[in-house]
């Protein structure tokens, strides 16, 4: 599917990944280390997806991925792996654990891309409110509000 289209097809999904407590990394270690953390996060995320699912930084410490018609089990497995995170080596003697809050939106009918992005963003905020280092998957079968809300931390 051409992801430049304004409407996503039925069962397509968008996943938004937000690094947990990223501001603390910048505040504690400086912006150079924060930038390195973003690069490492990008590399980590790229390993979590096939080459046909490119990872895009959409601002700040947020990344997004479009997935064409993934199975719910695939979405949950990927989101669980991502939310658990990785070790980021700050310098030769310091490292820290980087986790993420993940929001996913998937609809069973075609939907405007902007609406799917908005719902995935809402899911990220729900994952953060649930304690971070987890994911929320919002699904629906029409253009109304979601019918499913899965939180795993």
N, C-alpha and C positions, 0 to 999 in steps of 0.2 A: 504494500500500500504506500502511496505517496503521502508522507506525513505533513506535507505542506497544504494538504486539503483542509478545508474548514470543518468538515464533518467526518467524524470517525465512524467506521463501520461497526456493525453489531459485534459484540464480544471483544473488540479491541480494548486495550487497557493503557493507562498512563500511570507510571510510578514516580513519585517525587520523594527524594531522599534528602533529609536535612541533618547535617552533622550536629550532634548533641554537644552543648556547652562550648561551641567554637569560640565564642568571645573570650572565654577564660584562657584559651590557648594563646590568642593574640595578646591579651592583657599580661599574661605571665611570661611569655617567651618572646613577644614582639611580632611585628607583622611579617618579617622575613620568614620566621618559623611558621606562621599562619599560612603564608603562601605555599611553603613546602608541604604543609599538611593538606592543603587543597589539591596539590599535584599528586600526593600519595593516595588521597581518597579517590581521585579520578582513576588512578591506575588500579586500585583495589576494586572499584566498581566495574571497570572494564573487564576484569577477570571474572566477575560474577555473571556476565552476560555473554551471549554469543556475539561474534562480529557483526551479525545482522541487526543487533540492537545497540546502536551507538548511544553513549552516555553524553548528555549535554549539561553544562553548567548553566543554570538559569538565573543566577544572581547570588551574591553573598556566598553562603555555605550550602546552597541548595542545588541539587542536580535532578534531572528528569530523564526518563527512558520511556519510549513508546514500545509497546509489545503488541504484535498482531495476533489476536485470538488465542491468547495463552490459556491453558487449563488453570482452574483455581488452585489446584495442588502445586502447579509450577510457580504461580504468584506467591503462594505462602512459603514455599521452600526458599525462593530467592530472597524474599523480604526478611525471612528469619535469619538467613545467613548474613545479609547486609546489616541488619539491626544489631547483631552481635559484634560487628566491627572487627578491628585489627589493632595491632601494636604499632605505634608511630614513634620512630626513633628521632628524638629531638636533637641529640648530639651523642657523642661517644659514651656518655655515662647516664643519659636520661632518656626515658621513653614514657609514653602515656598511652592509655587505651582510648581509642576513638570508636564511639558507637554512633548509631544514627536512629532517627525516628523516620519511619517510612509510611507514606500514604499512597494508597492505590485506589483508583476508580475504574470500574469495568461495568459497562451496560450491555444489555442483551438486545438493544435497538440502536440504530444509528443516532449519534448525538453530536451536537456542535463541539468542536475541539475546546473552545473556551469554557464550556460548561464542564467537560470532563476534567480539565485542568483545575477549575475552581473546586470541584468535588475532591480531587486528589489532594489539593492544598488543605481543604477542611479535614481530610483524613490524617494528614501530617499533624495538624494541631490537636486532633483527638489522641494520636499516639503520644505526643508530648505531654498532654494532660494526664494520660494514663501512667506516666512515669518514665517515659523515654526508653531508648534501647528496645523498641518494639515496633509493631506495625498495626495499621488499621486498613482493612479492605472494605471499601464501599461498593456494593453491587446493586443493580436494579434491573427491572424488566420493562420499564417504560420511562418516560421523561420526567417522572415525579421523583420525590426524595428516595434515598436508598432503602432497600429492604433488608440488607445484610450489613452487619457491623462486627467484624472479627478483630479482637484485640489480643495480641500475643506479646507478652513482655518477657 
